Amino acid sequence: MQNLTTKAFGGLLGLLIVMAVLLLVPPGTLAYWQAWTFLGIFGGSALAITLYLIKRDPALLARRVYGGPTAEQALSQKIIQSLASLGFIGMLVVPALDHRLGWSSVPPYVTVAGEMLVALGFLIIFLVYRENSFTSATIQIAADQKVVSTGLYALVRHPMYMGALVLLIGMSPSLGSWWGLSLNLLVLPALIWRIFDEETYLTRGLTGYAEYVGKVKRRLVPFVW
């Protein structure tokens, strides 16, 4: 357990350091309040979820510690995760360059709205973790895994991705940039590809998933798709 906790905190700290470098080096200044606020919301939310998992669901934490392109087994998922990672990096670097070069003029209330979306995205992800202990960072099926159809899973089949999408949409405005929103054009296709790939895998290997798909029609956005 101590080793798992160390890896979880170490991974989070490393992620935040990388994010801070990507946000604060390109502008060439520390006077970028949107970046500091975003890092505070992102880091605080991620830390709160990590502390919750350490106390309430260490098994889920273990499933979330290892992720990214190198953790995936299938080539398609390695490609998807690579595209998503590049998109996430771009969503940090482009707003940082935007801040330096003055491409955008984003009103403070839009920045606040973006920050609220980031926080809402984390809240959705937390609710998913609380509902489903099998939410692995990679596509896999645990030996004792069962289909979850309660909570947000009664609205859409992939509520964690819904939360991630809300977070990503809020990132660029929260960082004071309109141009960063264009990076969603890279991330969204990768997310949709992952959804289709994951559903095929789960339908073949998880008992009851096909019936769940027949019951819950929407994949990502309630009442839409």
MILUM-578541 format. One record per residue (C-alpha): x, y, z; residue number from 1. Coordinates in nm, 3 decimals, padded with zeros to 5 digits. Each point is the difference from the previous one (the first is absolute). Layout:
N
[[X; Y; Z]; NUM]
...
end
This chain:
225
[[00.000; 00.000; 00.000]; 1]
[[00.285; 00.237; 00.085]; 2]
[[00.158; -00.067; -00.340]; 3]
[[-00.331; 00.070; -00.175]; 4]
[[-00.046; 00.326; 00.191]; 5]
[[00.353; 00.110; -00.086]; 6]
[[-00.057; -00.074; -00.369]; 7]
[[-00.333; 00.183; 00.002]; 8]
[[00.138; 00.315; 00.165]; 9]
[[00.320; -00.016; -00.202]; 10]
[[-00.192; -00.031; -00.325]; 11]
[[-00.228; 00.289; 00.088]; 12]
[[00.290; 00.222; 00.105]; 13]
[[00.190; -00.083; -00.317]; 14]
[[-00.305; 00.077; -00.214]; 15]
[[-00.052; 00.337; 00.167]; 16]
[[00.367; 00.094; -00.043]; 17]
[[-00.014; -00.083; -00.370]; 18]
[[-00.324; 00.194; -00.039]; 19]
[[00.150; 00.300; 00.181]; 20]
[[00.303; -00.004; -00.231]; 21]
[[-00.220; -00.021; -00.311]; 22]
[[-00.216; 00.287; 00.122]; 23]
[[00.261; 00.236; 00.143]; 24]
[[00.309; -00.040; -00.219]; 25]
[[-00.153; 00.092; -00.342]; 26]
[[-00.137; 00.335; 00.127]; 27]
[[00.338; 00.089; 00.150]; 28]
[[-00.168; 00.139; 00.310]; 29]
[[-00.155; -00.115; 00.325]; 30]
[[-00.263; 00.275; -00.027]; 31]
[[-00.261; -00.231; -00.147]; 32]
[[-00.274; -00.018; 00.261]; 33]
[[-00.225; -00.220; -00.213]; 34]
[[00.269; -00.269; -00.006]; 35]
[[00.050; 00.012; 00.377]; 36]
[[-00.373; -00.019; 00.063]; 37]
[[-00.037; -00.291; -00.240]; 38]
[[00.288; -00.187; 00.161]; 39]
[[-00.158; 00.057; 00.340]; 40]
[[-00.337; -00.137; -00.109]; 41]
[[00.149; -00.291; -00.193]; 42]
[[00.250; -00.092; 00.270]; 43]
[[-00.244; 00.045; 00.288]; 44]
[[-00.269; -00.208; -00.169]; 45]
[[00.241; -00.277; -00.098]; 46]
[[00.147; -00.006; 00.351]; 47]
[[-00.344; -00.021; 00.161]; 48]
[[-00.095; -00.295; -00.223]; 49]
[[00.333; -00.172; 00.071]; 50]
[[-00.048; 00.036; 00.376]; 51]
[[-00.352; -00.139; -00.032]; 52]
[[00.120; -00.304; -00.194]; 53]
[[00.283; -00.066; 00.247]; 54]
[[-00.251; -00.015; 00.282]; 55]
[[-00.308; -00.150; -00.167]; 56]
[[00.107; -00.191; -00.312]; 57]
[[00.371; -00.084; -00.025]; 58]
[[-00.081; -00.271; -00.256]; 59]
[[-00.131; 00.266; -00.237]; 60]
[[00.302; 00.218; 00.073]; 61]
[[00.222; -00.291; -00.104]; 62]
[[-00.194; -00.022; -00.326]; 63]
[[00.051; 00.372; -00.062]; 64]
[[00.369; 00.034; 00.087]; 65]
[[00.123; -00.145; -00.326]; 66]
[[-00.135; 00.161; -00.314]; 67]
[[00.097; 00.161; -00.327]; 68]
[[00.124; -00.144; -00.332]; 69]
[[00.262; -00.233; 00.151]; 70]
[[-00.251; -00.161; 00.238]; 71]
[[-00.238; -00.109; -00.276]; 72]
[[00.024; -00.343; -00.159]; 73]
[[-00.180; 00.057; -00.332]; 74]
[[00.171; 00.202; -00.273]; 75]
[[-00.319; 00.197; -00.067]; 76]
[[-00.012; 00.113; 00.362]; 77]
[[00.367; 00.096; -00.004]; 78]
[[-00.076; 00.225; -00.298]; 79]
[[-00.313; 00.141; 00.165]; 80]
[[00.182; 00.077; 00.324]; 81]
[[00.288; 00.159; -00.190]; 82]
[[-00.240; 00.229; -00.187]; 83]
[[-00.179; 00.088; 00.323]; 84]
[[00.331; 00.075; 00.174]; 85]
[[00.114; 00.225; -00.284]; 86]
[[-00.335; 00.178; 00.006]; 87]
[[00.023; 00.057; 00.376]; 88]
[[00.351; 00.140; -00.033]; 89]
[[-00.122; 00.230; -00.276]; 90]
[[-00.285; 00.119; 00.221]; 91]
[[00.262; 00.128; 00.243]; 92]
[[00.261; 00.135; -00.241]; 93]
[[-00.235; 00.181; -00.242]; 94]
[[-00.171; 00.209; 00.273]; 95]
[[00.343; 00.073; 00.149]; 96]
[[00.122; 00.131; -00.337]; 97]
[[-00.331; 00.182; -00.041]; 98]
[[00.064; 00.178; 00.329]; 99]
[[00.346; 00.106; -00.116]; 100]
[[-00.098; 00.112; -00.350]; 101]
[[-00.344; 00.141; 00.081]; 102]
[[-00.199; -00.198; -00.256]; 103]
[[-00.316; -00.009; 00.214]; 104]
[[-00.198; 00.240; 00.212]; 105]
[[-00.196; -00.212; 00.245]; 106]
[[-00.216; 00.182; 00.256]; 107]
[[00.056; -00.098; 00.365]; 108]
[[-00.354; -00.136; 00.030]; 109]
[[00.075; -00.244; -00.284]; 110]
[[00.314; -00.108; 00.182]; 111]
[[-00.206; -00.061; 00.313]; 112]
[[-00.253; -00.198; -00.203]; 113]
[[00.286; -00.212; -00.136]; 114]
[[00.129; -00.060; 00.351]; 115]
[[-00.346; -00.114; 00.105]; 116]
[[-00.008; -00.246; -00.290]; 117]
[[00.338; -00.138; 00.105]; 118]
[[-00.127; -00.049; 00.355]; 119]
[[-00.325; -00.153; -00.130]; 120]
[[00.198; -00.242; -00.214]; 121]
[[00.191; -00.117; 00.306]; 122]
[[-00.324; -00.033; 00.196]; 123]
[[-00.148; -00.223; -00.269]; 124]
[[00.315; -00.214; -00.002]; 125]
[[-00.017; -00.030; 00.380]; 126]
[[-00.363; -00.114; -00.016]; 127]
[[00.099; -00.261; -00.257]; 128]
[[00.281; -00.129; 00.222]; 129]
[[-00.238; -00.021; 00.294]; 130]
[[-00.250; -00.198; -00.208]; 131]
[[00.235; -00.232; -00.186]; 132]
[[00.309; -00.150; 00.161]; 133]
[[00.105; -00.159; -00.331]; 134]
[[00.077; 00.326; -00.180]; 135]
[[00.348; -00.093; -00.113]; 136]
[[00.235; 00.242; -00.175]; 137]
[[00.043; -00.265; -00.270]; 138]
[[-00.258; -00.207; -00.185]; 139]
[[-00.020; -00.330; 00.188]; 140]
[[-00.248; -00.227; 00.175]; 141]
[[00.060; -00.110; 00.359]; 142]
[[-00.081; -00.357; 00.105]; 143]
[[-00.282; 00.110; 00.230]; 144]
[[-00.119; 00.298; -00.208]; 145]
[[-00.373; 00.062; -00.040]; 146]
[[-00.198; 00.240; -00.212]; 147]
[[-00.085; 00.324; 00.181]; 148]
[[-00.327; 00.162; -00.108]; 149]
[[-00.075; 00.232; 00.291]; 150]
[[00.081; 00.366; 00.063]; 151]
[[00.134; 00.180; -00.305]; 152]
[[00.025; -00.336; -00.176]; 153]
[[-00.379; 00.012; -00.031]; 154]
[[00.036; 00.315; -00.215]; 155]
[[00.295; -00.083; -00.223]; 156]
[[00.217; -00.307; -00.049]; 157]
[[00.327; 00.191; 00.045]; 158]
[[-00.053; 00.263; 00.270]; 159]
[[00.371; 00.026; 00.082]; 160]
[[00.072; 00.108; -00.355]; 161]
[[-00.289; 00.243; 00.030]; 162]
[[00.171; 00.151; 00.303]; 163]
[[00.332; 00.012; -00.186]; 164]
[[-00.168; 00.175; -00.293]; 165]
[[-00.154; 00.265; 00.227]; 166]
[[00.341; 00.055; 00.159]; 167]
[[00.174; 00.032; -00.338]; 168]
[[-00.259; 00.244; -00.134]; 169]
[[00.054; 00.219; 00.306]; 170]
[[00.381; -00.006; -00.015]; 171]
[[00.066; 00.257; -00.271]; 172]
[[-00.246; 00.266; 00.125]; 173]
[[00.127; -00.050; 00.355]; 174]
[[00.351; 00.074; -00.133]; 175]
[[-00.120; 00.316; -00.175]; 176]
[[00.020; -00.131; -00.356]; 177]
[[-00.245; -00.064; -00.283]; 178]
[[00.258; -00.164; -00.225]; 179]
[[00.059; -00.288; 00.238]; 180]
[[-00.353; -00.120; -00.068]; 181]
[[00.114; -00.111; -00.346]; 182]
[[00.201; -00.282; 00.160]; 183]
[[-00.330; -00.171; 00.082]; 184]
[[-00.009; -00.083; -00.371]; 185]
[[00.291; -00.236; 00.068]; 186]
[[-00.119; -00.138; 00.333]; 187]
[[-00.368; -00.057; -00.082]; 188]
[[00.057; -00.243; -00.291]; 189]
[[00.246; -00.195; 00.216]; 190]
[[-00.259; -00.011; 00.280]; 191]
[[-00.273; -00.124; -00.235]; 192]
[[00.237; -00.262; -00.145]; 193]
[[00.081; -00.121; 00.351]; 194]
[[-00.371; -00.025; 00.085]; 195]
[[-00.076; -00.218; -00.302]; 196]
[[00.308; -00.216; 00.064]; 197]
[[-00.085; -00.040; 00.368]; 198]
[[-00.363; -00.089; -00.068]; 199]
[[00.104; -00.271; -00.245]; 200]
[[00.238; -00.144; 00.258]; 201]
[[-00.251; 00.011; 00.285]; 202]
[[-00.284; -00.145; -00.208]; 203]
[[00.217; -00.301; -00.084]; 204]
[[00.144; -00.057; 00.346]; 205]
[[-00.225; 00.143; 00.275]; 206]
[[-00.314; -00.193; 00.084]; 207]
[[-00.311; 00.217; -00.019]; 208]
[[00.163; 00.290; -00.184]; 209]
[[-00.191; -00.061; -00.323]; 210]
[[-00.328; 00.019; 00.193]; 211]
[[00.119; 00.322; 00.166]; 212]
[[00.075; 00.151; -00.341]; 213]
[[-00.354; -00.083; -00.106]; 214]
[[-00.138; 00.172; 00.309]; 215]
[[00.212; 00.318; 00.013]; 216]
[[-00.001; 00.147; -00.350]; 217]
[[00.231; 00.302; 00.042]; 218]
[[00.375; -00.043; 00.007]; 219]
[[00.144; 00.336; 00.103]; 220]
[[-00.250; 00.287; 00.008]; 221]
[[-00.340; -00.047; 00.172]; 222]
[[-00.296; 00.015; -00.240]; 223]
[[00.234; 00.066; -00.296]; 224]
[[00.255; -00.279; -00.070]; 225]
end
